Amino acid sequence: MAAVAALPFMGVLTAVAVAPGEAKPAAVAVHEVSQLLALPALPATAVTGERYWREERVLRGDTLGGLLSRLGVSSAEANHFIHSAPVSRDLLKLRSGATLSVQIDDQGELFGLRFLNDDENGEKVLVVIEKSGQQWQASAEAPATETIQTVRSVDVRTSLGGALAQAGVPLEVRLQLGEIFAEQLDTSRLKRGSRVNLVYETLLYKGSPISTGNVLAAEIISDGRQWQAFYFAHDSESGAYYDAAGQPLRKGFSLTPVANAPVSSGFGMRLHPVLHNLRMHEGIDYAAGTGTPIVAPADGMVDTMATQNGYGNVVILKHSAKLSTLYAHMSRFESTLKRGSKVRAGDVIGYVGATGRVTGPHLHMEVHVDGLAVDPSSTALPAQTLNATQRLALREHSVKLAGNLKLLREIPASVAQLE
């Protein structure tokens, strides 16, 4: 039986073997045959004039003309738009990392364009430009927006930053995550095999994302341990992060910059009170009268003292290699203050005023982490202790969010988007 089973293999060997001294088999003749084939008549693509939106991420070195061409806009249309758009040339200079959305038809004709950009004062503004007939016009009204919850779940293989970026998590959320758990662990040192689950807000304009809101819930699982954070709004303008038991995750600075002053405008997309268009409000505003002392909320060094067009009299304090705070619209600076001065928590740095582009006296404060603005109320200001009623409200609010985290925890794969 063994011999019979071996026959097919022996046959293969003898078929290709050439005995010593024997001539090699003659080469097989190959004949090439070429024949022209008539292609069937293809119907011409019907021109429907249908409009649709396309999006493209702005890369370093991109020009508006090149980006429009990449999105399918004809060169003639792109040139016409660039030379006739009713906005300043500076506003059309796209920043790296922004998302440009354009509305075109199947002939490459451009009908609309929108993107977030920095204006001359460094404030984020939503640029919305639309075609009316043959004329371009910039919308000055606040567009209708909606907020949705976005979820992400990532497994760390090399670094958390890389895993979050690959999953499409915005840079703002990545920085916010590190600040939320800054007093519990260093998220940049998470080991391979760690898992991060997120629920955060995404602001949509006509179905397209234009901005990122708060992280509503976050969970980190590493080395058999689990950390959770839930956002709780103290009022319509501010909030902070707490664990499931209602304990604040961060102590924050020791002081607020203006004592006993309420927050009149929070962090996020807002309708600008003077320009009447939608802007990214990258800080919080305190309602206080002219001359009210402004104090350093934590130890630091004066990095900037200047008068700027939009911010008026502004001071920037550097608290660490990655953390700085900004104070704008001051009526005047503290007389003993100068660039490079060291300040302690509680030192007066200036006085509330109405300099710059404002409607009335108030203090505008920003917090920057690695140069990016984050919500001061949830990352730097003193954490508010919740009373019994607030802890109950947090528990009720966090039940659904905890359910989302549990669902993400039990999915055996990274989730880029779960609607």
C-alpha positions in Angstrom: 0.0 0.0 0.0 2.9 2.3 0.8 4.4 1.7 -2.7 1.0 2.4 -4.4 0.6 5.6 -2.4 4.0 6.8 -3.5 3.4 6.3 -7.2 1.9 9.7 -7.9 4.9 11.5 -6.3 7.4 9.3 -8.1 5.6 10.0 -11.3 6.0 13.8 -10.8 9.7 13.4 -10.1 10.4 11.2 -13.2 8.3 13.6 -15.4 10.8 16.5 -14.8 14.0 14.6 -14.4 16.7 14.7 -17.2 19.3 11.9 -17.2 23.0 12.9 -17.5 24.1 13.3 -21.2 20.6 13.5 -22.6 19.4 16.6 -24.5 17.1 19.0 -22.8 13.5 19.1 -24.0 12.9 21.5 -26.9 11.5 24.9 -26.1 7.8 25.3 -26.6 6.9 27.6 -29.4 4.9 30.6 -28.4 2.8 32.6 -30.9 1.4 36.0 -30.0 -1.9 37.0 -31.5 -3.1 40.6 -31.4 -6.6 41.5 -32.3 -8.4 44.9 -32.0 -11.7 44.6 -30.2 -14.4 47.2 -30.7 -15.6 48.7 -27.4 -19.3 48.8 -26.8 -20.9 52.2 -27.1 -21.1 53.7 -23.6 -23.9 56.1 -22.8 -22.7 59.6 -21.8 -22.9 60.4 -18.1 -26.0 62.4 -17.5 -25.5 65.8 -16.0 -27.9 66.0 -13.1 -26.7 69.2 -11.4 -27.0 67.3 -8.1 -25.1 69.0 -5.3 -23.2 67.2 -2.6 -20.7 68.0 0.2 -17.2 66.8 0.4 -14.6 67.2 3.2 -10.9 67.3 3.3 -8.4 67.6 6.1 -6.0 70.5 5.8 -2.4 69.3 5.6 0.7 71.3 6.3 1.6 73.4 3.2 -1.9 73.2 1.7 -3.2 76.2 -0.2 -6.9 76.9 -0.7 -6.6 76.5 -4.4 -4.8 73.2 -4.1 -7.3 71.9 -1.6 -10.3 72.9 -3.7 -8.8 71.1 -6.6 -8.3 68.0 -4.5 -12.0 68.1 -3.6 -13.0 68.1 -7.2 -13.6 71.9 -7.7 -12.7 73.0 -11.3 -9.7 75.3 -11.5 -11.8 78.1 -13.0 -14.3 77.9 -10.2 -11.5 77.8 -7.6 -9.8 80.9 -9.0 -13.1 82.8 -9.3 -13.9 82.0 -5.7 -10.5 83.0 -4.3 -10.7 86.4 -6.1 -14.3 87.2 -5.3 -14.9 85.7 -1.8 -16.3 88.4 0.5 -13.8 87.7 3.3 -10.2 88.8 4.0 -7.3 87.0 2.5 -6.0 86.2 6.0 -9.2 84.4 6.9 -8.8 82.2 3.8 -5.4 81.0 5.0 -6.3 77.6 6.2 -4.6 76.2 9.4 -3.1 72.7 9.4 -5.5 70.2 10.9 -8.7 72.0 10.1 -11.4 70.4 8.0 -12.6 72.1 4.9 -16.2 71.3 3.7 -17.3 72.3 0.2 -20.5 71.9 -1.7 -20.1 71.1 -5.4 -22.1 69.6 -8.3 -21.1 66.8 -10.7 -19.5 69.4 -13.0 -17.1 70.7 -10.3 -19.0 74.0 -9.8 -18.6 75.3 -6.2 -21.7 76.5 -4.3 -20.6 76.6 -0.6 -17.7 76.4 1.7 -17.3 76.2 5.5 -14.5 75.7 8.0 -13.2 76.8 11.4 -10.3 79.2 11.3 -8.5 81.8 13.4 -9.4 85.4 12.9 -7.0 88.4 13.4 -7.4 88.1 17.2 -6.6 84.4 17.4 -10.3 83.5 18.1 -11.9 80.5 16.3 -14.6 81.6 13.9 -16.8 79.4 11.7 -16.4 80.7 8.2 -19.6 80.0 6.1 -19.5 81.3 2.5 -22.3 80.5 0.1 -23.2 81.3 -3.5 -26.3 83.3 -4.2 -26.9 83.5 -8.0 -23.4 84.4 -9.3 -22.4 86.3 -6.2 -20.6 85.0 -3.1 -21.8 86.1 0.3 -20.6 85.4 3.8 -23.3 84.4 6.3 -23.3 86.7 9.5 -26.0 84.7 11.2 -25.4 81.9 13.7 -26.0 78.7 11.8 -28.3 76.0 13.3 -26.2 73.4 15.1 -26.9 70.2 16.9 -24.8 68.2 19.5 -24.5 64.5 19.4 -22.7 61.9 21.5 -19.7 60.2 20.0 -18.1 57.1 21.4 -14.7 55.6 21.0 -12.9 52.6 22.4 -9.2 52.0 21.8 -6.6 49.4 22.8 -3.1 50.7 23.4 -0.6 48.9 21.3 2.3 51.4 21.3 1.1 54.7 22.8 -2.3 56.1 23.8 -1.8 59.2 21.7 -1.2 57.1 18.6 -4.2 54.8 19.3 -6.5 57.7 19.9 -5.3 59.5 16.7 -5.7 56.4 14.6 -9.3 56.0 15.9 -10.1 59.6 14.8 -10.3 61.1 18.3 -9.8 64.9 18.0 -6.7 66.5 19.5 -8.8 68.5 21.9 -10.3 65.3 23.4 -6.9 63.7 23.6 -5.5 66.6 25.7 -8.7 66.8 27.7 -8.4 63.2 28.6 -4.9 63.7 30.0 -6.0 66.6 32.1 -9.0 64.8 33.5 -6.9 62.0 35.0 -3.8 64.1 35.6 -3.9 63.6 39.4 -4.6 59.8 39.1 -2.2 58.6 36.5 0.0 59.7 33.6 -2.0 58.7 30.5 1.1 59.1 28.3 2.7 56.1 30.1 -0.2 53.6 29.7 1.2 50.2 28.8 0.4 47.9 25.9 -2.9 46.2 26.5 -4.5 49.1 28.3 -8.0 50.1 27.1 -9.6 53.5 27.0 -13.4 54.1 26.5 -14.8 57.5 25.7 -18.1 59.3 25.3 -17.8 62.9 24.1 -19.8 65.6 22.4 -19.5 66.5 18.7 -21.1 69.7 17.4 -22.6 69.3 13.9 -23.5 72.0 11.4 -25.7 70.7 8.6 -24.7 67.1 9.4 -20.9 67.8 9.4 -18.7 68.0 12.5 -17.4 71.5 13.2 -16.3 71.3 16.8 -15.8 69.1 19.8 -17.5 69.7 23.2 -16.9 68.1 26.6 -15.8 64.6 27.3 -19.0 63.3 29.0 -17.5 60.1 30.4 -14.2 58.4 30.2 -12.8 55.1 31.4 -9.2 53.7 31.6 -8.4 50.1 32.2 -4.8 49.2 32.8 -2.9 46.5 34.8 -6.2 45.2 36.3 -7.2 48.6 37.6 -10.0 50.9 36.4 -10.5 54.7 36.5 -13.7 56.4 35.6 -14.7 60.1 35.1 -18.1 61.7 34.6 -18.8 65.3 33.6 -21.2 67.1 35.9 -22.5 70.6 34.9 -22.7 72.9 37.9 -24.8 75.4 35.8 -25.3 76.3 32.2 -21.7 77.6 31.8 -19.4 75.4 33.9 -18.8 71.9 35.2 -16.2 69.5 36.4 -15.2 65.8 36.5 -16.2 63.4 39.3 -15.9 59.6 40.0 -19.0 57.4 40.3 -19.2 58.3 44.1 -19.3 62.0 43.3 -15.8 62.9 44.4 -13.9 65.4 42.3 -11.0 64.0 40.2 -9.0 67.2 40.3 -8.3 69.7 43.0 -7.5 72.4 40.5 -5.9 75.7 41.3 -6.2 77.0 44.8 -8.1 80.2 43.8 -10.3 81.7 41.1 -9.0 84.8 39.4 -11.9 87.0 40.5 -13.4 86.3 43.9 -17.1 85.6 44.2 -17.8 86.4 40.5 -20.2 84.2 38.5 -19.2 82.7 35.2 -21.3 84.6 32.6 -20.1 82.7 29.5 -18.7 79.2 29.3 -16.2 77.4 27.0 -17.4 76.3 23.6 -19.2 77.5 20.5 -21.0 80.8 21.1 -22.7 83.6 19.2 -20.4 86.5 19.4 -22.2 89.5 21.1 -20.5 92.1 18.9 -19.9 90.4 15.6 -23.1 88.3 15.7 -21.5 85.2 14.2 -20.7 81.8 15.6 -17.3 81.7 17.3 -15.3 79.2 19.3 -15.2 80.8 22.8 -11.9 79.4 24.0 -12.3 80.4 27.6 -14.7 81.5 30.3 -16.0 85.0 31.2 -16.4 86.3 34.7 -19.1 88.9 35.4 -17.3 91.6 37.4 -17.3 95.4 37.5 -14.5 97.7 36.3 -11.6 97.9 38.7 -12.2 94.5 40.4 -8.8 92.9 41.3 -7.7 89.9 39.2 -5.4 87.5 41.0 -3.1 84.7 39.9 -5.0 81.5 40.7 -1.7 79.6 41.1 2.0 80.2 41.2 3.6 81.1 37.9 5.6 83.5 35.8 4.5 86.4 33.6 5.0 85.3 30.1 3.2 88.1 28.3 2.0 91.7 29.1 0.5 93.4 26.0 -2.3 95.3 24.4 -4.0 93.3 21.6 -6.8 94.3 19.2 -9.5 91.9 20.3 -8.3 91.0 23.8 -7.3 94.5 24.9 -4.9 94.5 27.8 -3.9 90.9 28.3 -1.6 89.0 30.7 -0.4 85.4 30.1 1.0 83.4 33.1 3.1 80.3 32.6 2.5 77.8 35.3 4.5 74.8 34.0 6.2 73.6 30.8 2.8 72.7 29.3 0.2 74.8 31.3 -0.5 78.5 30.9 -3.4 80.9 31.6 -4.6 84.1 29.8 -6.5 87.1 31.2 -8.0 89.6 28.8 -9.9 92.9 28.7 -8.1 94.4 31.7 -8.6 98.1 32.5 -5.0 98.2 33.6 -2.1 96.0 34.7 -0.8 95.8 38.2 1.9 98.5 38.4 4.6 96.3 39.9 4.1 93.6 37.3 6.5 93.1 34.3 7.4 90.4 31.9 9.4 87.6 33.6 8.0 88.5 37.1 7.2 85.5 39.3 3.8 85.5 40.9 2.3 83.5 43.8 -1.3 82.3 44.1 -3.3 85.4 45.2 -1.0 88.1 43.8 -2.9 90.8 41.9 -1.9 90.9 38.2 -4.5 93.5 37.0 -8.0 94.9 37.2 -11.2 94.0 35.3 -12.1 96.3 32.5 -13.6 96.5 29.0 -10.6 97.0 26.7 -10.6 95.3 23.3 -13.7 94.0 21.5 -16.3 93.7 24.2 -19.8 95.0 25.1 -19.0 95.6 28.8 -16.6 95.0 31.6 -15.7 91.4 32.4 -12.7 89.1 32.7 -12.0 86.6 30.0 -9.8 83.7 31.1 -8.3 80.9 29.0 -6.3 77.8 30.0 -3.8 76.4 27.5 -2.3 72.9 27.6 0.6 72.5 25.1 -0.7 75.6 23.3 -4.3 74.3 22.9 -7.2 75.9 24.7 -9.1 73.6 27.1 -12.1 74.2 29.3 -10.9 76.1 32.5 -13.8 75.1 34.6 -13.1 71.4 34.2 -9.3 71.3 34.1 -7.9 74.1 36.2 -10.3 76.0 38.4 -10.9 74.8 42.0 -13.1 71.7 42.1 -16.6 72.2 43.6 -17.7 69.8 46.2 -21.1 68.4 45.5 -23.9 68.4 48.0 -26.3 65.5 48.5 -28.7 66.8 45.9 -26.0 67.2 43.3 -24.5 63.8 44.0 -27.9 62.2 43.4 -28.2 64.2 40.2 -24.8 63.0 39.1 -25.6 59.4 39.9 -28.8 59.6 37.8 -27.0 61.4 35.0 -24.1 58.9 34.9 -26.2 55.7 34.8 -26.7 55.9 31.0 -23.1 57.0 30.4 -21.8 54.1 32.6 -24.0 51.8 30.4 -22.2 53.1 27.3 -18.8 52.5 28.9 -19.9 49.0 29.9 -20.9 48.3 26.3 -17.6 49.5 25.0 -15.7 47.5 27.6 -17.4 44.3 26.5 -16.7 44.7 22.8 -13.6 42.7 22.0 -12.3 45.2 19.5 -11.5 48.9 19.1 -14.5 51.0 18.1 -14.0 54.0 15.8 -17.6 55.0 15.8 -20.8 53.6 17.3 -24.0 55.4 16.6 
